[in-house]
Amino acid sequence: MKSCLMTSCKLVCLALSLPLQVIELTGLYRMYKRLFPLLAYNITFSYNDKMHEMKRTLFRNVSKFAQTDGTLRLLEIGCGSGANFNFYPDGCTVICTDPNPHFQKYLHRSMEASKHLTYEEFLVVSGEDMKEVRDESVDVVVCTLVLCSVRDVQLVLKEARRVLRTGGAFYFMEHVVSDPSSWIYFFQHVLQPMWYYLGDGCMITRETWKDLEAAGFSELHLQHIEAAQVTLMIRPHIMGYAIK
């Protein structure tokens, strides 16, 4: 019964999203991509307030992946407006990447507010294709709330492993699909068609932990958490780090 109800509701939501699909096909969706960085920038403050302790816990040992001379090069995939900068250790060099060039204005605001870091460059590239970054050239790669919206999760993880030096670490914090027995799972699948467009390609039904397990890292430190204070649809999270 629940499965039939979910299918019926999903079809209704899919029908309601048809105008958004037409907007995407006609190219008008590009206008929303210009607006999305402003929305994401403002949402960042609320999300960081609610997830502050979890982010501190996630990034507390980043420094241990620094070189013997103390230098640490960190590349962030899908950096957006720089929501993670406050959590990075003093003096590390940050390389920012994002496929949406309209984030740059808000990224510079975060850079001005986080002068404890050195910023190398901002690359307008997708996580699936970072050919501008040399093989084994960074100590740490960070990816938070990004794997939900990339086209190919496995290809992004392959690129992350390529640019990481041996012994370097990939840090992640991502919302994922809920347990199939929960009502959150039900609503995630029902609302996915609308959420995709409103969230600039965000998928709330991904089992991202399976991609991480299959990515070929030598070590994987992953935990499932409940982000109790955030929006119901994205409360199930995974966080941790993997070592190349």
C-alpha positions as CSV (number, residue, x, y, z in Angstrom):
1,M,0.0,0.0,0.0
2,K,2.7,2.5,1.0
3,S,4.6,1.7,-2.2
4,C,1.5,2.3,-4.4
5,L,0.9,5.6,-2.5
6,M,4.5,6.7,-3.1
7,T,4.3,5.9,-6.8
8,S,1.0,7.8,-7.2
9,C,2.3,10.8,-5.3
10,K,5.6,10.8,-7.2
11,L,3.7,10.9,-10.5
12,V,1.7,13.9,-9.3
13,C,4.9,15.7,-8.3
14,L,6.5,14.8,-11.6
15,A,3.5,16.3,-13.4
16,L,3.8,19.5,-11.3
17,S,7.5,19.7,-12.3
18,L,6.7,19.7,-16.1
19,P,6.9,23.5,-16.4
20,L,10.3,23.4,-14.8
21,Q,11.4,20.7,-17.2
22,V,10.2,22.9,-20.1
23,I,12.1,25.8,-18.6
24,E,15.3,23.7,-18.5
25,L,14.8,22.5,-22.1
26,T,14.4,26.1,-23.4
27,G,17.5,27.3,-21.7
28,L,15.7,29.6,-19.3
29,Y,16.9,27.6,-16.3
30,R,20.3,29.3,-16.8
31,M,18.7,32.4,-15.2
32,Y,18.1,30.4,-12.0
33,K,21.7,29.2,-12.0
34,R,22.7,32.9,-11.7
35,L,20.3,33.3,-8.8
36,F,21.1,30.1,-7.0
37,P,24.5,31.3,-5.6
38,L,22.7,34.1,-3.7
39,L,20.2,31.6,-2.2
40,A,23.0,29.2,-1.3
41,Y,25.1,31.9,0.3
42,N,22.3,32.9,2.6
43,I,21.3,29.3,3.4
44,T,25.0,28.6,4.3
45,F,24.8,30.7,7.5
46,S,21.8,28.8,8.8
47,Y,23.2,25.4,7.9
48,N,26.6,26.2,9.4
49,D,25.0,27.3,12.7
50,K,23.0,24.1,12.9
51,M,25.9,21.9,11.8
52,H,28.8,23.8,13.5
53,E,29.7,21.1,16.0
54,M,29.5,18.3,13.4
55,K,31.7,20.3,11.0
56,R,34.2,20.9,13.8
57,T,34.3,17.2,14.5
58,L,34.7,16.4,10.8
59,F,37.7,18.7,10.2
60,R,39.4,18.5,13.6
61,N,42.3,16.2,12.3
62,V,42.8,17.8,8.8
63,S,46.2,19.1,10.0
64,K,47.6,15.6,10.4
65,F,47.7,15.3,6.6
66,A,50.1,18.3,6.3
67,Q,53.6,17.8,4.8
68,T,56.6,17.3,7.1
69,D,57.4,21.1,6.6
70,G,53.9,21.9,7.9
71,T,52.5,23.0,4.5
72,L,49.1,21.7,3.6
73,R,47.4,22.1,0.2
74,L,43.7,21.6,0.2
75,L,41.4,21.4,-2.8
76,E,37.6,21.9,-2.3
77,I,35.2,20.4,-4.9
78,G,32.1,22.5,-5.3
79,C,33.3,25.1,-2.8
80,G,30.2,27.3,-3.5
81,S,30.5,30.4,-1.3
82,G,33.2,29.1,1.0
83,A,31.1,27.7,3.8
84,N,33.9,25.5,5.1
85,F,36.7,28.1,5.3
86,N,36.3,28.8,9.0
87,F,36.9,25.1,9.8
88,Y,40.3,24.8,7.9
89,P,43.6,25.0,9.9
90,D,45.6,28.2,9.9
91,G,48.0,28.7,7.0
92,C,46.8,26.0,4.7
93,T,46.6,26.8,1.0
94,V,43.1,26.4,-0.5
95,I,42.3,25.7,-4.2
96,C,38.6,26.4,-4.9
97,T,36.6,24.7,-7.7
98,D,33.0,25.0,-8.7
99,P,31.2,24.6,-12.0
100,N,29.1,27.7,-11.4
101,P,31.1,30.9,-12.0
102,H,28.4,33.1,-10.4
103,F,29.6,31.9,-6.9
104,Q,32.8,33.9,-7.2
105,K,31.4,37.1,-5.8
106,Y,30.2,35.4,-2.6
107,L,33.3,33.3,-2.5
108,H,35.4,36.5,-2.3
109,R,33.3,37.6,0.7
110,S,34.2,34.4,2.6
111,M,37.8,34.8,1.6
112,E,37.9,38.3,3.1
113,A,36.3,36.9,6.3
114,S,38.8,34.0,6.5
115,K,42.3,35.6,6.3
116,H,43.9,32.7,8.2
117,L,44.0,30.9,4.9
118,T,46.0,31.3,1.7
119,Y,43.9,31.1,-1.5
120,E,45.7,29.8,-4.6
121,E,43.0,30.0,-7.3
122,F,39.4,29.6,-8.3
123,L,38.8,27.0,-11.0
124,V,35.5,26.9,-12.9
125,V,35.4,23.2,-13.4
126,S,33.1,20.3,-12.6
127,G,34.1,17.6,-10.1
128,E,34.1,15.0,-12.8
129,D,36.8,16.8,-14.9
130,M,39.5,18.6,-13.0
131,K,42.3,18.2,-15.6
132,E,43.7,21.7,-14.6
133,V,44.8,20.1,-11.3
134,R,47.9,17.9,-11.5
135,D,48.0,14.3,-10.3
136,E,48.9,13.8,-6.6
137,S,49.3,17.5,-6.1
138,V,47.2,18.1,-3.0
139,D,47.2,16.7,0.6
140,V,43.4,17.0,1.2
141,V,40.3,17.1,-0.9
142,V,37.0,18.3,0.6
143,C,33.5,17.7,-0.7
144,T,30.5,18.7,1.3
145,L,26.9,18.8,0.1
146,V,28.2,18.3,-3.4
147,L,27.9,14.6,-4.3
148,C,24.1,15.0,-4.2
149,S,24.2,17.1,-7.3
150,V,27.0,15.9,-9.5
151,R,26.3,13.9,-12.7
152,D,28.6,11.0,-11.8
153,V,29.6,10.4,-8.2
154,Q,32.1,7.6,-9.0
155,L,33.8,9.8,-11.6
156,V,34.1,12.7,-9.0
157,L,35.6,10.3,-6.5
158,K,38.0,9.0,-9.1
159,E,39.2,12.5,-9.8
160,A,39.6,13.2,-6.1
161,R,41.8,10.1,-5.8
162,R,43.8,11.2,-8.8
163,V,44.7,14.7,-7.4
164,L,45.4,13.4,-3.9
165,R,48.9,12.4,-3.0
166,T,49.3,8.9,-1.6
167,G,48.4,9.1,2.1
168,G,46.2,12.2,1.5
169,A,42.6,12.4,2.7
170,F,39.2,13.0,1.1
171,Y,36.8,14.6,3.6
172,F,33.0,14.5,3.0
173,M,29.7,15.5,4.6
174,E,26.7,14.6,2.5
175,H,22.9,14.2,2.9
176,V,21.7,10.8,1.7
177,V,18.5,8.8,1.3
178,S,16.8,7.7,4.5
179,D,16.0,4.2,5.7
180,P,13.3,2.7,3.4
181,S,11.0,2.0,6.4
182,S,10.9,5.8,7.3
183,W,8.4,8.4,6.2
184,I,11.4,10.6,5.3
185,Y,12.3,8.0,2.6
186,F,8.7,8.2,1.3
187,F,8.8,12.0,1.0
188,Q,12.3,12.1,-0.5
189,H,11.1,9.9,-3.4
190,V,7.9,11.8,-3.8
191,L,9.4,15.2,-3.8
192,Q,12.6,14.4,-5.8
193,P,11.3,15.7,-9.2
194,M,10.6,19.1,-7.7
195,W,13.6,19.2,-5.4
196,Y,16.0,18.5,-8.4
197,Y,15.1,21.8,-10.0
198,L,14.7,23.9,-6.9
199,G,18.1,22.6,-5.6
200,D,20.0,23.1,-8.8
201,G,20.3,19.4,-9.6
202,C,20.2,18.1,-6.0
203,M,19.3,14.5,-5.6
204,I,17.9,13.5,-2.2
205,T,17.6,9.8,-2.9
206,R,21.3,8.9,-3.3
207,E,23.0,6.1,-1.4
208,T,26.3,7.9,-1.5
209,W,28.0,5.7,1.1
210,K,27.9,2.8,-1.4
211,D,29.9,5.0,-3.9
212,L,32.5,5.8,-1.2
213,E,32.8,2.1,-0.3
214,A,33.4,1.2,-3.9
215,A,35.8,4.1,-4.7
216,G,39.0,2.2,-3.9
217,F,40.4,4.2,-1.0
218,S,42.8,2.4,1.3
219,E,40.9,3.4,4.4
220,L,37.3,4.7,4.9
221,H,36.1,6.3,8.1
222,L,32.4,6.8,7.6
223,Q,29.5,7.3,10.0
224,H,25.8,7.9,9.5
225,I,24.4,10.8,11.4
226,E,21.0,12.5,11.9
227,A,21.2,16.3,11.3
228,A,18.2,16.9,13.6
229,Q,18.0,20.7,13.1
230,V,18.0,20.9,9.3
231,T,15.2,20.4,6.8
232,L,13.4,17.1,7.2
233,M,14.3,16.0,3.6
234,I,18.0,16.2,4.2
235,R,18.4,15.1,7.8
236,P,20.0,11.7,7.1
237,H,23.7,12.5,6.6
238,I,27.0,10.7,6.2
239,M,30.4,12.2,7.2
240,G,34.0,11.2,7.5
241,Y,37.1,10.9,5.6
242,A,38.9,8.4,3.3
243,I,42.6,7.9,2.8
244,K,44.3,7.2,-0.5
